[in-house]
């Protein structure tokens, strides 16, 4: 034991001295190992610090209260809830009776002795220095001790008067206002003064202001209703304290009154699932991640970590080999003085241990320091404050041990190689000749065959991505094991090459021990890059083929569905002023009920309309039988009948587009046809004659008419629809004109002129406009327009049709750069090792009169040969996994498509199109530019003249 300790102590001291002498090489390896450790340790600290304990989470949501009481809107009927209150369900069977709706009296549900604090939240548009900003308005007396912890005051103070508010720091940044500024809301003349700023620890990016209860929301709602605008939609919960807290029994008792509770006591001591009535119901449960899913996630993480360690080992291994080769005389002296192979291996492994430990310390310390220094930026990025700076020593120790293990693994092969050198060969500088292993290629070939078979099975017989990915990873590891044999095959092309590249290739093939790891490192990086690039290029081709243009190329749409269209005229003019508009077509929508109702509003006084579909034109797959309204209509048909009906014109849905409007009727004149590129003179004449232009025959009855039903009672209409009956409502009938079937309508279903709508007694409100442009708006014009639209504060939906655009170009460029850097780094390390080996040959060449450029060209070709071999093998290995994944996707999409046909869901899209596209630009850059660039870089950094010396005697 003592002998073992002393020998390793001496080996580590020698390794530490060598690492210090070769600072450049040591720093390179240390950086390769330490950078991933830095990233992983910083990520671990960030994730753990951002995770909140139960107490911290409760403090941010409940403050100092024992619970939060909420009305789920089920009319006060008894309910069952989950322990955290996020899920609930009414007690009873509501299949044959209406679902409960309405408000519950929350105050009557409270136990005796409870103290409460009202917390009301709404939203409205507030005036800022830039225009209007949609902001959350909260009425909470945050100075009450019960609310302590919900808000964190940053500057100033909380409001104390009815005309004072505090604002979140994010709102002040977004609005350009500051503490002391006046604040007003759109449609409300009353001014408030900002007296302080605060932040929500769990939602730093929230635009919110805080006022005293009753100070803002109620008077603002009254003013907005008088102006015909949408209100603030306030919702109220109660923070409450009760002696002993809200136990699970108390929570269940409160549930009987139709109210939910978020309880501190229950969160800290949750009940067993068997004690939760909701979890005993069919379809409910305490769903957690399954063991299989956890195992799959762990396997995925382990695979990624393993491949990353393999890549680092392949890159760092040659660097350790360089050190061992340059220290061979020293290692020979160790052997000459009684050291055996174990001591030689210990010295080289000691180098891996020293650098691994240094990388672990440096990476972990830098990860700690950077996370601590960047904590405010990380919190802003995550959108919430850390609970505390959570350092978990065991996790950081495990991460650090990965660095040590990586350093040792990287030094294993150089250590074994160095220990096999004889003392004489080490002292005289002879390299010796050793046959390549015949076992490793066999293992690699088996792994390639097995991995390819698994990937092929996964892509053809199953729809599991994990099987394809696992098989591909195994096959790639097999290719890595085959690398020495594959390098030997490359040597056969040397006979056709000029002198310098022939010498470089011969040297690489003869010294596979140093060439193979570098080629394998390049292979692994390039294979991953090519796989991702092929998948991305294929996904781009699929997206381009499936892309459905919303409008003609260069056209612009602008819509606003709020406030009864009061902001629409101004926004129309703004768009026309700032963009190169050719034709502008104003668009209105039919409004039923109050003028201020939005298109999807179903509140008091709001209605809707619908196009009456003739009975003969209804799709049998969707038509509800009034005699049996609970039956799925498609169940009456066999699979074959459903497939046949799916091709029926009555059952084909439109593909949508930028001109679609809910309800199906767009109110505009013939200029809209011109903007959409619809050349149909007959349709223009029909519009002028007061007819409605239909772009589908499903809505037209046998008499050539289209009916529009005006629904004022939405609840009654929904009940009628559930029973398969016609909803109540007045029907307006128009003579229909069928547009040319070849015309692309971009989602336009029916077009009615404003004059015809007015003469029929329909109420319309401004909805937006469509614009054709002389040329595609440029970036500057769009930025100016976005700035002006932000000032309006309106919820403007703006779309500029520019065709399909790919988001993967930057990704492909980044991948190419990454693979290029790995390739140059690995090839550079191999070239340095080759120069160390070939120094005697270079001296001989110089002695016999070889020109100085030979040293440069030989170095460049040595680097280029390694890069080229790795890139070629990696490109071939990377395409296959991408093909497998695409085939798996095709099977999945075909299965979904066939299921849609079998179930009678209708077919909106054509059959799946899943192409496989090879990214030739990326491959070209990798196959040509990267090896050439590596060769040129190596030639440039190599000195033309070395020290002339006699060659050592053999």
N, C-alpha and C positions, 0 to 999 in steps of 0.2 A: 504493500500500500504506500509506504514511504517512498519507494523507488518510483512508483507510478506518479506520485505527486511531484517529486523533484524533476522528473523528465518532462512532465507537462508544463511545470513552472518555467523551466529553461526554454522549452519550445515556444511558449507564449511570449517570453522576453525577447527571443530572437525575432518572432513574428512582429512584435510591436516595434522593434528597432527597424526592421525592413519596411514596415508600413510608414514609419516616420521619414525614412530616407527617400521613399518613392511617394512623395506627397501628392503629386498629380494623379497617379494611378489610384492611390488610396482614396483620394477625394472623389474620384469618378465612381468607384464602387460604392463608397459610403453614400453618395448622393442617390444612386440608383436604388439602394435599399431603404434609405431614410425617408425619401419623399413619399412613398406609399404609406410608411408608418406614420409620418406626419399627418397625412390626409385621413387615415383611418382613426387615429387617436383623436384628432380634432372633431371628426364626425361623431365619435363615441361621446365625447364631452358635450357636444352640442345637443345630441339627441337626449342624453340623460338629463342635462340641465333644463331642456325644454319640457321634459315630462314632469307633470305636476303630481304631487301627492294628492290623496283624497282631500285632506284638510285644505291644501292650497287651492284646489279647484273649487271647493265649497266656499272659501272666503271670497273668491272672485265672482261667484254667481249669487251667493246668498248674503254676503257681508257677514254680519254677526247674528243674523236671524237663524231661527231653527228650521225654517222651511219657506218655500214659495208656493202659494196657492194659485192655481190657474183654472180658468173655465175652458174646457175643451170644445164648447159649442154644441153639446149634445142634448140641450134642453133640460138638463137636470136629471136625466134618467140615471139609475145606478150604473156604475162602470167598474171595470177591473183594470188595474194598471200594473206596469212593471215596476220594480223597486226604484228605478231612477226616474220614473214618471215620463219617459220619452215615448212609451207605447201604452195604448189603452184601447178598450173596446167596450161597448155597451153590453150590459147583461140582458140576455134574452135572444129570441129568434126573430130576426127582422127580414127574413126572406120573403114573407108574404105580407109585410106591412112596411110603410114608409120608414126610411132611416131617420132616427131622431135628429132634430135640428133645433137650435134656439139657444138662448142664454140661460145660465143658471145663476142663482143668487149665492155668490161666493161667501158673503158675510154670514149667512145662516149655516154654512157648513163648518164654521170654526168652533173648536171646543171652548168650553167656558174658561175664562181667564186669559184668553189669547190677546196679545197686543199686535197691532198691524201697522204697516206702512205701505201706502199705495205707490205703485211703480207703473206709470203709463208711458207707452211709446207710440209715436205716430211719425209721420214724415210730411215734408212740404218743401217747396222751392224757396230758398232764402237768397236775398240779394247780396252779392259780393262785389269786390272791386272789378271782377272780370265779367260779371253778368249775374246769372242765376245758378244755384247749386242745389241739387236735390239732397236734402239733409234729414237725418233722423232727429226727431225732437223728443226729448225724454223729460217727463215731469216726475222728479224724485227728490225728496228732501234729503240730499246726500249728507247734510250735516247731522242728521239723526244717527245716534250710535248704532242703530240696527243696520244702517247701510255702510258701515265702516268696512273698507276693503274692496267695494265695488268700483269706486272711482279713486284715482290717485291724483291729487292736486299737484300741478306742476308749477304754476305761478298764479299770483293774485289770490282770489278767494272764491268760495261758492256763493251762489245768489242768495240774498237775504230779503229782497223786495220783489214785488210782482213785476217790476219793469227791468229786472236784472237777469242775466243768463251767464252761464259759463260754457265754454266750448272746448272740444278736444283739440289737441295740438295739431292733429291731421287736418281738421276743418280750418284752423287758422292758416296753415300752410297752403291749403287748396284755395281758400277764399281770398287770401291777401289781406285779411283783417288782422287785428291785434287786440290785446287786452286794452279796453278803453274805447274801442270803436263802437259806433251805433250799429244796430242790426235790425233789418226789417224783412218781412216775408212778402212774396208776390200776392197781390190781392188783399193786403192787410196794411193799413196805414200806421198802425201803432208801432212805435220804435222801442227797442230794448237796448240796453248797454251791456257789453261784454265785460264782466268784472274779474274773470279768471280763466285759466286754462287747466285742463286735466287730461288724463288718458285712461283708456280702458285696458287694463293689463292683459286681457285675453284677446283684444281686438284693437291693435294700435292704428290700423288703417281706416277706422270708422269715422265718418263725418257725422258728428253728433253735437247737439247743444243741450244743456240741462237748465230747466227752469223749475220754479216752485210749483207744486200741484195746483192746477186750475189757472195758472198764470198765462198760458199761451195756447194750448191745444183747443180748448172750448171756444174762446173768442175768435181764433183763427178759422175754425171750422164754420162758425156762423158767418164770417165775412166771405169765405170761399163759396158757401152755399148761395149767398146773395149774389155773388158774381157769376154763378153758373159753372163754377170749377169743381173739380174733384176734391173731396175733403182729405183730411190727414189720416183717416182709417186708424184711429187709436185702438190699442189693445191694453188691457189693464190686468196686472197680477198683484197679489198681495204678499209682501214679506211679513212673516209672522213669527212671534215667539210665544211659547207656551211652557208652563212649568213641566219639567221632565222631558221636553222635546216631543217631536212627532214620531212616536214609535210606529212599528208596522201595523199594530192593531188599530191605532188611531188613524193611520193613513187609510186602512180598509174601511173604517167607519165613515170617514169623510168621503170616500169613493161612492158610498151609497147615496150621497146627495148630488152625484154627478160632477164632482170636482176632482182634479188631480193635485197631487202634492209632490214636490221635490223636497225630500226630508234629509236633514243633516244626520240625524240619528240612524236612519235606514242606510244611508250611504256609508257610514262608518261601520255599521254592523248589519250587513244585508241579510235578509232571510234566506233560508234554503229554498231551492226551486219548488220543492213539494209544498211549501207554504204560500206560494204565489198562485192565486186562482187563475190568473191570465195564462200562466205557463201550462196549466192543465187542460186548456182548450185545444182542440184540433187546429193545427196550423200555427200554433204559437209555441214559443220555447225560448230558453236562454241560449241563443245561438252563439257558439264560440267556434273559433277555428279548429277544424278537425285535426286529429293526430297525423293523418296522412298528409294534410296540407302543410302542417308544421314540418313534417319530415321532408316534404318536397322543397319547401323554402330553404331548409337547412342544407339539403343536398345542392340546391342551386348556389347558395352562398359558398359552400365548400368547394364546388367546382370552379367558381370564379376566383376564389382565393388560391386554389391549387394551380390554376393556369397562370395567374399573376406571378406566383412564386416560381413556376417553371420558366416563365419569360425572364425574370430577373436572374435566375440561376444560369440560363443560357447566355445572357449578356455578361454577367459578372464572371462566369467560369473562365473564359479566355483571358480575362484580366489577371486572375489568379495564376493562370498558366504562364502568362508573361512574366510575372514576378518569380515564379518557380524556375523558369528557364534562365532568367538573368541572375538568379541566385544559385545556379547549379554547382558552381565551384565551391560555394560555401556549404551546400548540402553534401558535396563530395568530401569535403574536409570532415564533416560530421561523421560520414561513413568510414573515412580513413582512421578516425580516432575512436573507433569502437561502436559507433551508432549503427543500429540496424534499421530495417525498413520501417518499423513502428515509429522510430524517432523522426525519420524523414517525413512520414505521413503526418505526424503530430505537429511538425514545424509548419507545414503548408496548411493543415487544418487550423492551426493556431492563428494564421493570417485571416482565415474566414471568421474565426471566433472573435478576434480583436476588432475587425471592421464591423461584424454583426453587432457586437455589444455597443461599439461607438455609434453605429447607426440607430440602434434601439434607444440609446440615451438621447442622442441629438434629435431624432424624430419625435420621441415622446415629449421631451422638454419644449421643443418648438411648437408642438401641437398644443400643449398646455398654455404656453405663453401667447400664441396667436389667438387661441379661442378666448382667453381672458381679455386681451387687448381689443379684439374685434367683437366682443360681446354686444355692444350697442348696435353694430351693423348687422350681426346675426339675428338679433331680436327684431330689428326692423324688417329684415328679409322674411323671417318666419311670421311676423305680424303679431307677436305676443312676447311678453317679458318672461325671462327664465324664472323658474321657481327659486332656484339657488344654483350656485356654481357647483355642480355635482361631479366630484372626482371619485371614480370607483377604482381603487388600486388593483384589484384582481383582474379587471378587464384590461386596464392599461398594461399590467404585467403580461397578460396573455398576448396582447398585441406586440409588446416588446420582444417576447420570446419568438414570435414569428420572424422578426428581423434576425435574431441570433441563428435560428434554424435555417433561414435563407442563406446567410453567410456561410454556414457550415456546409450546406448542400452544394453551394456554388464551388466550394473548394475541394469537394470529394474527388472528382475526376482528376484535377491537376495533382492532388496529393497522391493518388494511386499511381498516376503516370510517373511522377517524380521518384516515387519509392522504387520503381522497377528499373530505373537507370543504375547501371553498375558504377562502382566508385571510379573506375578508370575512365569510363565514358564521361562522367561528370567533371573529373579533374582536367581531362584533355579537351573537353568541349564537343566530343562526338555526340551525335544525336541518336545513333543506333537505328535499327530497323525492326519494327514490330508489326506482325500481321494483324489485320483488322479482325475484330470479333465476328464469328459466324453465327453466334447465338442471337445477338441483338437484331440483325436484319430479319431473322426468322420470327422473333417475337413481334417486331414491327409489322411484318406481313400479316401475321395472324390478327393483330389488333386492327389493321386496316380492313381486312376482310370481314371481321366480326362487326366493327363499327359501321362499315358501309351497309352490311346486311340489316343491322338494327335500324339505321336511318331509312333504308329502303322500305323495310316493313312498316315503320312509323308513317311514312309519307303515302304508302299505297293501301295499307290494310287498316290503319287507324286514323284518327284525327287529333292525336295527342302531340303537341309541339315538343313536350319534354322528351319523348322517345326519339324524335328526330334530332334534337339538340344533343342528347346524351350520346347517340350513335355517332354524330358528327365529331363530338369532342374526342371520343375514343379513336375514331379513324385518324384525326389530326395527330393525336399522340403517337399512333402507329407510324405516321409519315415522319414524325420527328425521330423515332427510333430507326427508321429506314434511311435517314439522312446520310450517314457515312457511306452506305452502299450506293445511294443515288449520286453522291459526289463523285464516286469512282466512275460511274457511267458518263458523267460530264467529261472526264478526262479523254474519252475517245475522240472528241472533236478537236483536240489540241493539234493534230497533225496538219490541219488545214489553216492554222493561224500563223501570223507573223511571229518573229522571235520573242518580243517582250510579252505579248499575251500568252504565247505558248509556254514560256518559262513560268509565268504567273499561274496558269492553269495546272501545269505539272507540279509546281510547288504545293498548290492547294490540294491536289489529289494525293500526293505522297504524304502529306501531313494532315490527314483527316482528323486527327485528334484535336487540332486547333481550328480546323476549318468547319467541321460538322456542327459544333455548338453555335458558332456565329451564323451559319446558314440556317440552322434550326430556329434561332431567335428571329431572324428575318422572316422565315417561313411562317412562324406562328403569328407575328404581327401583321404580315401581309394577308394571310389567310382570313384573319378576323376582319380586316379592312375590306377585302374583296367580298366576303360573305355579306357584310352589312351593306356595302355599296350595291351589290347585285340585288339584294332584297329591296333596298330603297328605290333603285331604278325601276324595278318591276312594279313596285307599288305606285310609282309615278305614272308609269304607262297605264296601269289599271285606272288610276284616278283620272287621267286625261281622257281615256276611252269612256268612262262613266260620267264625266262632267256634263252637267246640264246648264247651259247658259241661262242666266236669269233675265237677261235683256240682250238686245243686239250689241255687238262690240262697240264700246265707247259710250253707250247710253248710260244715263244716270237716273236713278229713282230716289225720291225723297218722300217719306210718309211720317205723319205724326198722329198717334191715336190717343189723344188726351185733350182735355179742356174744350171739347166741342169744336176743335179745329181753330181756336182763336189765334194760335201762333203760326198757322200754316201760311197765310198770305205773305207775312214778312219773311219767312224762311224761303218761300218760293222766289221772292225777289232777290234774296241774298245769294242763292245758288245761281240764278241767272246772271247776276252781276259778276260773280267771281270765277265762273267757269266759261269756256268757249262754247256757249249754247247756240245751237242752230234752230231747233224747234222746241217749244215748251208746250206741254199738254197738261193742263190742270185736271186733277182728279178729285171727285167727291165720293162720299159713301152714303148709303141710306141709313138714316138714324131713326130708331123707334124709341119713344119715351123722352126722357129729359135730354135737352141739348148737350149737357155736359157729360153724358155717359160715354164711356169708351166702347170700342168695338166688342170687347169681351166682358164688359161689366154686366153683372147680374143682380146688382143691388136694387134698392127701392127706387121705383120710377123708371127703371131701365128695361128695355125689351130687346128684341132681335127680329130678324127676318130670315126667310129661307125660300129658296126656289122650290116650287111644288113639282115633284117628280111624278109624272103620270104612272098609274098602276102598271100599265103594260111595259113601261121602261125600267121598272125596278129590278134590281139583280135578285134572282131567287135565293142566292146564297146569303143575302142580308135582310130579306123581307121578313119581318116578324109576323107570325100568325096570331091574329087577335084572339083566336080560340085557345091558343096555348102560348101565351107571351113569354113564359120562362124557358121555353125550349130554344136551343141554338138552331137557327134556320138551316145551317149547313148540315146538321145531323140527319136531315131527311134524305140526303143524297149519298150514294156510294162514292168511293174514291174516284172511280172512273168518271162518274157524273160531275163531281166537283172539278176535276181536271178539265173536262169539256166546257163547263160553265165558266171556268177561269178565262177561257179564250173568247167568251161571249162579250160583245161590245158593251152590254149593259153592266158588266162586272169589272170593266177596266177603269182603273182610277187614272186621273190626270197626273202627269209627272211634276206639276207645280212650276213655279217660275216667279220672276220678280213682279209680274203684274197680277198675281193672285191677291184676292181680297176675301175676307171671311164673309160667307153668305153667297158669294158668287157673282154679284152684280156690281160692276164698276160704272160710275156715272162720269162720263167725259164725252167730249166731242170727237170729230174725225181726226183731229190732230194726234190723238193717242195712237191711231192706226199708223200714221206716218212715222211717229217715233219708234214704234215697234217693228217697222219695216213691213207692214201688211199692206200689200197692194191689191185692194179689193174695191173698185169703184162701186159695185153693187151694194156693198156694205155701207159705204159712205152715203149713198142715196137713201138707204133704209134708215140710217140714223137721222138724216135730215127730215124724213117722212114721219118720224116719231116711233119707229119700230125698234125692237130690241134685237141686237145682233148676238146670235148664239154661236159659240165655237165648238159645240158638241150637241149631238142629236138626242142625248139622254133626257134633256130638260124640255124638249119640244113635244107637245101632244099631237094627236092625230089631226087636229084642226089647224096646226101650225101656230099654236099659241103657247106662251110661257106665263105661268102664274107666279106671283110673288106674294107669299103669306106674311103678314105683319103680326108678330106675336108680342102682345103686351103683358101677358101673364106667363113668365118663363117657367115657374114651377108647375103650372097646369100643363104646359106643353111637354115638359119632361115626363110627367106622369103618363100622359097620353102616348108618348113615344115608347115608354116601357111596356105598354099594353098593346102595342102595334096599331094604335088608332091615330087618326089624323089630328094634329094639335089644333086647338081653337085659334082663330085669328082671321082678320079680313084679308081677302085675296084680291090683288090687283092683277089684271090680265092685260098682256101686250101681244100684239102681232109680232111673230118672230121671223127673223131672216137668218138663214143658215150661211155662215161665212164659208169661204172656199176651204175645202178640207186640207189642201196642201199648205195653207198658211200656218206658220209657227206663231202660236198665240202667246207664248211665254207665261202660261198659267192663266191667261185671261179667259174667263168662262162665259160671261155675258156682258155686253156693253150697251148702256142706255144713255141717251143724250140728256143734259140737264133740263132742256125745255120739256122733253117727254116726261121726265120724272116729276117736274113741277105741275104739268097739266094733269097728271094722274093723282095728284095730291100726296105725293111722297115727300117726306122731309129729308133733306140732305144737308150734310155738313162738310166743310173742306177737309180733305184727307191728305193730300200731297200733290206731287207733280212728277211727270216723267220728261226727261230732256234728251234730245239727240245733240251730239256735239260735232263741231267742225273737225276736231282732232282730240286725241286722248289727253285728258287733263294731266299736267305734269305735277311733280312733287310739290313745287312751290305753291301752285294754285290750290292743291288739296290741303296743304298746311294752313294757308290763309282761310280757306273755307271752314276747316275744323275749328280754328280759333274763333271765327265769327259765330259758328253754331254753338260752341261752348258758352258764349256770352248770353245766348237766348235762354239757357236753362231748360229748353224743351227736350223731350225724349225723341230726338230725330233719328229715324232709321234711314241712313244714307247708303246707297250702293252704287258703285261705279263698275260697270261690266268691263273687265279687262281679260276675260278668258281664263283658262286654267293656268294657275301659277304654282310652281313647285316650291315647297319649303325645304327640300332636301339638298339644294345646291351647296349651302354653307356646310351642311353635315358631310357631304361627299368631299368637299375641299379640306375640311378639318381632318377627316380620316386619311386622306392622301398625304397631308403634311405629317400627321402622326406616324404613318407607316414609313414615310421617307426619313424621318428623324431616327426611328428605331433602326432602319436599314443602314443608314450612314454610321450610326453609333456602333452597331454590331460589326459592320464591315471594317470600320476604323480600328476596332480592338483587334480583330483578326489580322489586319494589316500590320499593326504594331508588333504582334507576335511573330508574324512572318518575317518582318525586318530583323527582329532579334535573332531568329533562326538563320537568316540568309546573310548576316553581316559578313561572314567569312567569304561567301561567294561574291558579295559586292566588292570586297577588298581585292579579290583576285581579278575581277573584271576591270577594276580601276588600274590594277598593276599591269595588265596586258594592254592597256590603252583604250578601253571603252570610254566613249564620250560621257560627260557628266549627266546628260539628260537620261541615260539608261536607268540610273537610280530612280529618277522621278517617274519615268514611264513604267518601270517595273512595279513601283509602289502603287501607282494609279491603277494599273491593270490588276494587281493583287486585290485591291479594294473593290474594283468593279466586278471581278469574277465572283467574289463572295456575294456581293449584292445581287448580281444577275441570277446566280443559282438560287438564292433564297426567294427572290421575287418570282421567278418562274415556277418553282415548286409551290410557293404560297398561293399564287394566282390559281393554279390548278386545284389545290386543296380547298380554296375558299368558295369556289363556284358551286360545288356539290351540296354543301349544307343549305345554301340559299335556295337551290332548286328543290330540295326536299321540303323545306318550310313552305314554299309556294305551292307545291303539290298538296301538302296537308291543308293549306288554306282553301284550295280549290275543292277538296273533298268536303270541308266544312260548309262552304257556301252552297255547294250543290245539294248537300243534305238539307240545309235550311230552305232552299228553293223548292226542293221536292216536297218537303213537309208543308210549305205554304200552299202548294197545289193540292196535296192530299187533304188538308184540313179545310180547304175552301176559303182561305184568307184573301184570295184575289192576288193578282200579279201586277205590281206597279212597275217593276223594273224588268229588263230583259234577263235572259239566263246569265249566270255569273261568268265573268271574263277575268281570268287570273293568268296573265302572261308572265313569262320569264324573260327578262331583258338583261343582257350583259352590258355593264357600263364600260363601253370601249374607251371613253375618254379617261376614266380613272385607271383602267388597265394599261392604257398607253402611257400615262404618266408614270405608273409603277414599273412597267416593263422596260421603258426607254429612258425617261428623264431621270429617274432615281438612280439606276446604276451608273449612267453617264455622269450625273452630278457627283456621285460618290467617288468615282474614279478621278474626276477633275479636281475635287477638293483634296483628295489624298495626294495627288501629284503636286498641287500647289504648296501644301504644308510640308512636303519632304525636301530636305536639303539636297542640293545637287551633288555636293562633294562631301565625302566622308573622310575620316582620318586614314591616311595611307599607312598601312602596317603590313608586316610580313604575316603570312598565313601560318597558323600554328601547325606544328607537325602532327601528322596523324598517328 
